[in-house]
Amino acid sequence: MSGGVDSSAAAWLLKEQGHDVIGLFMRSGVAEQTACELPITGPGSARRQGCCSAADAADARRVADTLDIPFHALDFQDDFERIQDYFADEYLAGRTPNPCVMCNNWLKFGRLWEFARQVGATAIASGHYARLQPTSDPARPALLRGHDPDKDQSYVLFGLKPDLLEHVVFPIGDSTKSEIRATAKRAGIRVFDKPDSQEICFVPDNDYAAFLRRHRGELDTAGELVDTAGTVVGTHDGFERFTIGQRRGLGVAFGEPRYVVAIESRTRRVTIGTHDDLARDWLEADRLNWLAEKAGGEVLRCSAQIRYRHEAATAAVQQLDDDRVRVTFDQPQFGVAPGQAVVFYDDNRVLGGGWIR
């Protein structure tokens, strides 16, 4: 339970449905106990929207008191440092990390599920906007997009273990955000109008470079800005300050917009180009997780989503080896960033995904 409206409403809905609900809060030890929270249950469970501050932790406890459910604050500081190390490693390798996916995989539906089983819970629930649908295999439900397209979070859940899905509950996945706020208000939950968390919990000011200096010390990552022909057009203070597709803050001016199109950690070069230079016909991905059928030797026709707010594009997925695929798009895609996830869909169903190489 994060103290936000989504996890709070999820807990209330589960209790209304007759589940035996236990609220969980993950203490990360970041920024004066910045925290992530989530609910679990006996037959059901509840969830949080994102990672948050100590004030949010107090909100979560008050919501649990309002709902008259048990509440546990778990010390996950050591585990959370693994998320921060991953974040730093990816940026310093010239890639763009997605810590929310890793937090779901390792902590919310990893370590928290371990705790849930220790207290006799049969399921873990969250306030994610996603849905589960029965299939011919009762132990393998289908993961679907949330009903509200503006809030759908299925993309960040692609890494869940297939055998865990039968123990997961998404109470708010069939609702819109406005409906969830109205539900929370009717239930007397004081956080019904609380704003959504937007930033990464351990980088609340969105200054990734400053976080890396705090986490790894002073780094010599300065280098050259070059155009797509390799001509030096300027310098930069650190390649970790850039992401693929970035337009603002490049430190150089041209007659038309320029974008970051490549980042090379070895040479510390950042390549900038036009919007057309961002276009990619294909990508390769590895570290795959399949929730439905694998691509196998055949070409899998599906939609591929290359970042959280990207509109999935039609593509062909070809298995290259046991843990690597090539994704070829019907139309070029812009802003394909190594380190981000690519998630495969059949209409609204998540088939699986991997990490862009």
RAJOUR-V474045 format. One record per residue. N is the residue number from 1. PHI is phi as a letter, one per 40 degrees, with the letter a starting at -180 (none if undefined). OMEGA is omega in whole degrees, -180 to 180 (NA if undefined). D_FIRST is the distance of its C-alpha to the first C-alpha in Angstrom with 1 decimal. Layout:
n->{N	N}
phi->{PHI	PHI}
omega->{OMEGA	OMEGA}
d_first->{D_FIRST	D_FIRST}
This chain:
n->{1	2	3	4	5	6	7	8	9	10	11	12	13	14	15	16	17	18	19	20	21	22	23	24	25	26	27	28	29	30	31	32	33	34	35	36	37	38	39	40	41	42	43	44	45	46	47	48	49	50	51	52	53	54	55	56	57	58	59	60	61	62	63	64	65	66	67	68	69	70	71	72	73	74	75	76	77	78	79	80	81	82	83	84	85	86	87	88	89	90	91	92	93	94	95	96	97	98	99	100	101	102	103	104	105	106	107	108	109	110	111	112	113	114	115	116	117	118	119	120	121	122	123	124	125	126	127	128	129	130	131	132	133	134	135	136	137	138	139	140	141	142	143	144	145	146	147	148	149	150	151	152	153	154	155	156	157	158	159	160	161	162	163	164	165	166	167	168	169	170	171	172	173	174	175	176	177	178	179	180	181	182	183	184	185	186	187	188	189	190	191	192	193	194	195	196	197	198	199	200	201	202	203	204	205	206	207	208	209	210	211	212	213	214	215	216	217	218	219	220	221	222	223	224	225	226	227	228	229	230	231	232	233	234	235	236	237	238	239	240	241	242	243	244	245	246	247	248	249	250	251	252	253	254	255	256	257	258	259	260	261	262	263	264	265	266	267	268	269	270	271	272	273	274	275	276	277	278	279	280	281	282	283	284	285	286	287	288	289	290	291	292	293	294	295	296	297	298	299	300	301	302	303	304	305	306	307	308	309	310	311	312	313	314	315	316	317	318	319	320	321	322	323	324	325	326	327	328	329	330	331	332	333	334	335	336	337	338	339	340	341	342	343	344	345	346	347	348	349	350	351	352	353	354	355	356	357}
phi->{none	c	g	c	c	c	c	c	c	c	c	c	c	c	c	c	c	g	c	c	b	b	c	b	b	c	c	c	g	c	f	f	g	d	a	b	b	a	b	b	a	c	c	a	i	b	a	b	c	a	c	a	c	c	c	c	c	c	d	c	c	c	c	c	c	c	c	f	b	c	a	b	b	b	c	b	d	c	c	c	c	c	c	c	c	d	d	c	d	c	c	c	c	g	b	b	c	b	c	c	c	c	c	c	c	c	b	c	b	b	c	c	c	c	c	d	c	c	c	g	c	b	a	b	b	a	c	c	c	a	b	b	b	c	b	c	b	d	c	b	c	c	c	b	c	c	c	c	c	c	b	d	b	c	d	c	b	c	c	c	c	d	c	c	d	c	b	b	b	b	c	b	c	c	b	c	c	c	c	c	c	c	c	c	c	c	c	g	c	c	c	d	b	c	c	c	c	b	c	c	d	c	b	c	c	g	c	c	c	c	c	c	c	c	c	b	g	c	b	c	b	c	a	b	c	b	c	c	c	g	c	c	b	i	b	b	c	i	c	c	c	b	b	d	g	c	b	c	g	c	g	b	b	b	c	b	d	b	b	c	b	a	b	b	c	c	c	g	c	b	c	b	a	c	c	c	c	c	c	b	c	a	a	b	b	b	f	c	b	b	c	b	c	c	c	g	c	c	c	c	c	a	b	b	b	b	a	d	c	c	c	d	b	c	a	b	b	b	c	c	a	c	b	a	b	b	b	b	c	c	b	d	b	b	g	c	b	d	h	c	c	b	b	b	b	b	f	c	c	c	c	i	a	a	b	c	c}
omega->{-174	-172	177	-174	-174	-180	180	178	178	179	-179	-180	180	179	178	180	176	179	175	-167	173	179	179	179	179	174	-178	-177	-178	174	179	177	163	-171	170	179	-177	176	172	178	169	176	-178	-180	180	-167	179	-176	-179	179	-169	-172	178	177	177	177	178	177	-179	180	179	177	178	177	178	-179	-179	177	176	-176	180	172	-175	179	180	-175	-179	179	-177	176	176	177	-179	178	177	-179	-179	-179	-178	-180	-178	173	179	179	-180	-174	173	-175	-179	177	-179	178	176	-176	-171	-171	-172	179	177	-179	180	177	175	178	-179	180	179	180	174	179	179	-179	173	-176	178	178	175	173	178	-178	173	-177	179	175	178	176	-176	-179	-176	177	179	173	-177	172	173	-178	-179	-176	-179	-177	-176	-179	-179	-179	-176	-180	-174	-175	179	179	-177	-177	176	-171	-180	180	-177	177	176	-172	-174	-173	179	-175	171	179	-179	177	180	177	179	178	-180	179	179	-178	-180	179	-170	-178	-174	-179	-179	-180	177	173	-176	-172	172	-168	-178	173	-173	179	-180	178	-176	-179	179	177	-179	178	178	-174	-174	-177	-180	-175	175	-177	179	-179	-174	165	-179	174	-174	175	-180	180	180	-179	180	177	178	-177	-180	-176	179	178	-173	173	179	-180	-179	-179	-176	175	-179	178	176	-178	177	179	178	-177	175	-175	172	-179	178	177	-179	-177	-177	-179	-177	178	173	-178	178	-179	179	178	178	180	178	-174	177	179	-174	174	170	180	178	-177	-172	172	-177	176	176	-177	174	177	180	-180	-179	175	180	176	-177	169	-178	-180	-171	173	-170	-176	179	173	-176	-176	179	-174	173	-179	-179	177	179	172	-173	-175	-179	178	171	-180	180	-176	174	177	-179	178	-174	177	176	-173	173	-177	176	178	167	-174	-174	-177	164	-171	-179	-176	174	177	-178	180	180	-176	-175	179	NA}
d_first->{0.0	3.8	5.7	7.5	9.4	8.8	5.4	6.6	9.9	9.2	8.2	11.3	13.4	13.0	14.0	16.8	18.0	18.5	15.9	15.1	11.3	9.5	6.0	5.6	5.5	8.4	11.1	13.5	16.2	17.0	18.4	17.9	14.6	13.2	9.9	7.6	4.1	3.6	5.0	8.7	11.7	15.4	16.8	13.7	10.0	6.9	5.2	4.7	8.2	9.2	9.8	10.3	12.2	12.5	12.6	9.2	8.1	10.4	9.1	5.7	8.3	10.6	8.8	8.5	12.1	13.1	12.1	13.8	11.5	11.5	8.9	9.6	9.5	11.4	14.1	14.3	16.7	19.6	17.8	16.5	20.1	21.0	19.2	21.0	24.3	24.0	23.5	26.5	28.6	28.3	29.2	32.1	33.3	33.6	30.8	27.7	24.5	21.3	18.6	15.7	17.6	18.1	14.5	13.8	17.0	16.9	13.4	10.6	13.3	15.6	14.8	11.6	13.9	16.5	14.5	13.6	17.3	18.2	16.7	18.4	15.7	17.5	14.8	11.5	9.9	8.1	8.6	11.6	14.8	16.9	18.7	20.4	23.9	26.1	29.1	32.2	30.4	27.8	26.2	25.9	24.3	24.6	21.7	22.4	21.6	19.4	21.6	21.1	23.1	21.9	18.2	18.9	16.9	18.9	20.7	17.9	17.5	21.2	20.9	19.1	21.6	23.6	23.5	19.7	19.6	20.8	17.7	15.2	14.0	13.3	13.3	13.8	16.3	19.3	18.4	19.1	17.0	19.3	19.0	15.2	15.7	18.5	16.6	14.0	17.1	18.9	16.2	16.5	13.0	14.1	12.1	13.9	16.0	13.9	15.3	13.8	13.5	16.7	17.6	16.9	14.7	17.6	20.2	19.1	22.8	23.3	26.2	26.0	29.5	28.7	25.7	28.1	30.6	28.2	27.0	30.4	33.0	35.6	36.5	39.7	38.4	40.8	43.1	44.9	44.0	46.2	46.9	47.0	50.6	49.6	51.2	49.7	48.7	46.9	44.7	41.0	39.3	36.9	36.1	32.4	32.4	33.0	31.4	33.3	34.0	33.6	36.2	35.7	36.5	39.0	41.5	44.4	45.8	47.6	49.2	46.3	42.6	41.8	38.8	37.6	38.7	38.6	37.4	39.4	38.0	41.3	43.5	40.9	42.3	40.3	42.1	42.0	43.5	43.7	41.2	43.4	43.1	39.3	40.2	39.6	41.0	39.2	36.8	36.2	32.9	32.2	29.4	29.1	26.6	27.9	25.9	29.2	32.8	33.9	36.3	38.9	42.5	42.4	41.1	37.8	37.8	34.4	32.4	30.9	28.2	28.6	25.6	22.4	24.3	27.6	29.3	30.0	33.7	36.1	37.1	38.7	37.0	39.5	38.6	40.5	39.7	37.2	34.4	35.7	36.2	38.1	36.8	39.5	38.7	41.0	40.8	40.1	36.6	35.9	33.6	33.2	31.5	31.8	28.4	26.5	25.6	27.9	26.5	28.9	28.7	31.0	30.6	26.8	26.4	25.1	27.9	26.7	27.0	27.9	28.2	31.0	33.8}
